[in-house]
Amino acid sequence: MLRRKTDQPRGVLKTAVADRQRYRHERYHASPDLDPYVEHYWVVEWDLCGQAPERAETLPHPNVHMIFERDGKSRIRGPARAKFSRVLEDKGAVFAVKFTPAGFYPFVGISVSSFSDRTTPLYEVFGPEGDELDHAILSESTDLSRVRLIEDFLRARQPELNDNIRLVTEIVYSVANDRTIVKVEDLVDRHDLNKRTLQRLFARYVGVSPKWVIQRYRLHEAAEQLGAGVLLNQADLALSLGYSDQAHFVRDFRAVVGVAPAAYAEAARQNCSTANR
């Protein structure tokens, strides 16, 4: 039996024009034995035939995704520093595995940094079995049957759960859930690790640096607060996110999201006003 995730997904940007009521988005918990490796499975389906294309945008999390899509688009997508943007048009569907922050490493045994900021065909990672899995997943028509197939595939690889995987995943989740973590030294002190060791662990298991993970989750926090449709003091927001000044925060936000915080907040307020009419 599939267990749906009911918490709100983080990192969905208000810069997009996609109407979430026009497509199906589901997330499912992994079976307990795969929890250390799989954060969840996700499904997106859309049917915009006869309608204008829509754009969806997110700030990617520090996770690897195994993505299944028709027309030869199935792939491994590593942690991405840039904003993810995609135009949804006509009719389509995606089924994917979102690994835990350190959960992909046991299935490949090589540094996850080699997957960062790139997509890789399944064949290049898993050989002929990757192609066989791709065909089998895309031949199924239900979420349950696809989850069963991918879980059988992952279990067959007998991943080894070592202490580093547990530790790194715990550290990344602590950053996601604790907004007071604003610099690498906070992690060094909390987990009693030296900075160099922390950097090596993140390069191997996560694929991006601790500093990047902290900045990304603080930008998630900024986007959520700015997108809530209420007026904020941006200088105070920047300070709460660990920035020494507002200008640095504005520069980082614009570089990743594509617009300045003020413009993002204004667009969110307009969207809220339109939706409430």
N, C-alpha and C positions, 0 to 999 in steps of 0.2 A: 504494500500500500504506500502510495506517495504522500509525503508530508509537505504541504505548501509552506513557504516562508511568508510571513505576514508583515514583517517590519518593512518600512519604507526604504527603497533603494537609495543609496547616497551617490552623489556625483552627477545626477541628471541636471543638465544646465537649462536655464530659462532662456538662453539665447536661441534655442531651437524653436521651430514652428510646428513640430509634430503634435497632433492632438492624440493623447494617450487613449482616448476612447475609441479611436479608429484602428487600434491594433491590440493583439493579445500578448500580454507579457506575464509569464509565470516563472516562479522560482521554486525549486524543490530541495529539501534536505537530502543529503546522502545517507546511505545506510550507516549504522553506527560504526562498523568496522572500517569504513572509508572516511569517517569524519576528520581524522587527522590530515587527510590529503585533499579532500574536496570540500570547498566552502558551500557550493550549491550547484545545481544544474539549472540552466535558464533557457527559456523558450520565448521567441518573439515571432509572431505571425501578423501579416498585414495584407489587406486587400483594398487597394486604392484604384482599382480599375475604373476608368471613367472619371477619376478625380485628379486634382493637382497633386504633384509629388510633395512630400513633406520631409523636413530635415530633423534628424535626431542628433543630439550632441551630449557627450558625457566627459567628465574628467576621469580617466582610467585609474583604477586602483592598482596597487603593486602586486598584481596577480597574473599568472599565466592562464590563458583560456585555450581550450581545445574546441574548435568551432566546426560545425557540420552544416554545409549549405550546398545546394545544387549548382550545376554548371561548373564543376571543378573548383569551387571556392572554399572547400574545406581546408582547414589550416590550424597551425599552432600560432597563437598571437602572444608574444612576450609582453612584459611590462612596457607600457608606452608612456613616454614623457609628454608627448603632444596631446592636445585635445582630440578626442575621437569624434568624427563627424560623418554622418552618412545620410544620403538622400534615399528615402523610401518611396518607391514607385511601383505601379502595377500590382503584382501579387507575389509574395515571397514568404519565406520562413527560415529561421535559424534555430538550431538546437546546439547547446554548448555546455561544456564543463568549466566552471570557474574553480581552479585549484586554490587551496589555502596558500598564504604567502610563501611558505616553504614547501608546499606539498607536491610541486611538480618535480623537484630534483630527484626523488627516489625512483622515478620512472625513466629517467634518462641518464643519471649518473655523471652529468657534466655541469659545469657552472652555468647557472641560469642567466648570467650576464651575457652569454653568447646568444640568447634569444631576445634580449632587450631591444625595443624599438624596431622590431622586424616581425614579419610573418613567415612561416615555414610550412611547406606542404607536409601533410601527414606522412607521406612515403619517406621523406628525408629523415624523419624522426623515428618512425616505427617500421620502416621497410614495407614489404608486401602485406603484412598484417594490418598496417595502417590503412592501406587501400581497401582491404577486405572489410575492415570495420566501417569505413566511410560508406561503402556500398550497402552494408547491412543496416546502418543507422538510417540512411536516406530511403531505404525500402520500407521502413516501418511507418505507421500512421498514427501512433498514439505516444504520448509522453511516457507512459509507464513502460512500454516495450523498449523504447530508446534508452531509458534509464537502466533497465535490466541488462541490455546489451553492453552499455559502456561500463557498468559495474563488473560484469563478468570479465571484460577486457582488462580492466585495471587490476582486479584480484589475481588474474593469471600471471601478472608481472611480479607478484609477491614483493611488493615494496617493503623496504626495511625502515622502520620508524626509529631513528636514533635521537639522542638527547638534543642535538643541535636543531633538528627539525622542530621539536616541541618548543625549544627556547626561542628560536627566531620567529615562529608563528605567534607565540605569546607576546614577544616584543612588538611586533607589527600591530597586533590587535590592541595593545596598550596605547599605542600612538593614536589609533583610530578612535578609541573610546575615551581618552583622557585629554581634554583640550589644554591642560596645563603643561603638557610636554611640548616645548617649543624649540628645543635645541638638542643637539646630540649629547651634550654633557648631562642632560636630564636622564637619558637612557643609560649612560655610563654609570652614573651614581645609583640609579634604581636597580640595575641588574648586575652591578659589581663586575663590569667588564672594562678592559681598557679600550680606548677608541679604535686602535688599529685592529684589534680582534673583532670588534663589532663590524667594522667596515669589511673585513674579509668574509665574515659570516654572511653579511647581506649580499655581497657580490656573488658568492657561491649559491646561496639558497633562494634569494629574492630576485637578484638581477639588477637592483638599483641600490643607491647608497642610503644609509640611515637619514642623512640630511634631506634627501629628495623625498623619502617617505613622510617625514615630518612636515615638510612644506606642502606636499600634496594633500594630506589630511587637514591641514590648517586652511588650505584653499577650499576644500570641501566645506569646512565650517563657514568660511567667509561667504561662499556662494549660497549656502542655506540661509544665512542671516540676511544677506542682501536681497535674496529672492523671496523673502517672506512678505514683501509688500509694505513694510513699515519703515519709517525714517530712522536712520542710524547715524551716529557720530562716527565717521570713518576713521578719525584719528584714534578714538578709543578702541574701535574694532581692530585696527592695526596693532595697537599696543597689546591687546588681549591675545593676539595671535603670535606674539613674540617678535614683532618688527620694532626696530628702534625708532623708525619714523614712518609717517604716512606715505611719503614719496616712494620708499622702497616697496611697501605693500602694493601701492598702485602699479608700480612697474612690473612686479611679479604677476599680479592678477591679470593685467592686460596682456602680458607675454604668453600666458597659458590659455586664458579664456577668450582672448581676442578683442575684448572691450574693457574700458575702464570700469572700476567698481560703481561709480556714479551712474554711468550709462546702463550698466547691468541692472542696478536697483530700479532705475526709472522704467526700463522695459518690463521688469517684473510687476511693478505697480500698475502699468497699463494693462498687462495681461490679466491681473486680478480684477481690475475695473471692468474689463470686457467680459470676463467670465461671470461676473455678478450681475450683469444687466438683465 
